[in-house]
Amino acid sequence: MPAMRAKLQIASVEKQGETSERLRFHGVAAKQYPADGSDENNTFAKFSPSVSLDITITNPALLGKFEQGQTFYVDFTQAAE
C-alpha cells in the first residue's frame, strides 16, 4: 500500500477539563495562489481538497503545546496486522 502525506492546519484547540484537549484540523489552502501554482499549500489542496481531523489528547506532556494556526505534516502508512 502506498504512503500518503497530508498537510493540516489547526482550526481550534478546545480544553476539556484539566486532563485533555480536542484538536480540530483542516486541510491547508493558500491565501493567495501564485500564478504559476508553486505554493506548497496549493499543491496539497489540489490533491486533498477536503480534509478534517479531530484528535483528543490526554498525554500530559502534550497538553498546552498546540496552538490554532499551526501547520503539520501527517503521514499515513499502513499498520502491520
C-alpha positions as a printed Julia matrix, in Angstrom:
81×3 Matrix{Float64}:
   0.0    0.0     0.0
   1.46   3.43   -0.91
   2.08   6.0     1.8
   0.26   9.34    1.83
   1.21  12.71    3.3
  -1.29  15.44    4.18
  -0.61  18.98    5.34
  -3.07  20.1     8.01
  -3.65  23.29    9.98
  -5.09  23.5    13.48
  -8.5   25.17   13.26
  -9.14  25.09   17.01
  -7.86  23.83   20.35
 -10.55  23.15   22.93
  -9.53  22.49   26.51
 -11.69  19.74   28.02
 -11.22  19.91   31.75
  -7.73  19.67   33.2
  -6.69  16.43   31.55
  -7.48  16.63   27.82
  -7.66  18.84   24.75
  -9.51  18.41   21.47
  -7.56  19.45   18.39
  -9.51  20.13   15.19
  -7.57  20.19   11.95
  -8.48  21.13    8.38
  -6.59  20.91    5.11
  -4.35  23.81    4.13
  -5.03  26.33    1.4
  -3.04  29.33    0.28
  -4.48  32.79    0.94
  -3.26  33.89   -2.46
  -2.16  31.43   -5.09
   0.8   32.43   -7.27
   0.06  32.41  -10.99
   2.46  29.51  -11.55
   0.78  27.37   -8.82
   4.08  26.93   -6.98
   2.73  27.43   -3.44
   3.13  24.21   -1.4
  -0.3   24.63    0.22
  -1.8   24.91   -3.27
  -0.27  21.56   -4.18
  -1.66  19.84   -1.06
  -5.1   21.45   -1.54
  -5.22  20.35   -5.17
  -4.79  16.67   -4.32
  -6.62  16.65   -0.96
  -9.26  19.38   -1.42
 -11.26  18.44    1.68
  -9.66  17.27    4.93
 -10.86  17.28    8.53
  -9.4   15.54   11.55
 -10.28  15.65   15.26
  -7.93  14.32   17.9
  -8.45  14.29   21.66
  -5.16  14.16   23.52
  -4.68  13.18   27.15
  -0.88  12.93   27.24
   0.17  15.41   29.98
   3.4   16.17   28.11
   1.41  17.43   25.08
  -1.3   19.49   26.79
  -0.92  23.18   26.02
   1.68  22.56   23.29
  -0.6   23.07   20.28
  -1.93  26.42   19.01
  -4.56  27.45   16.49
  -2.99  28.19   13.1
  -0.01  25.83   13.41
   0.52  23.51   10.44
   1.7   19.91   10.46
   2.51  17.16    8.02
   0.57  13.98    8.76
   1.96  10.79    7.26
  -0.24   7.77    6.67
   1.4    4.38    6.39
  -0.41   1.09    6.67
  -0.02  -0.6    10.05
   1.05  -4.22   10.25
  -1.75  -6.65   11.02
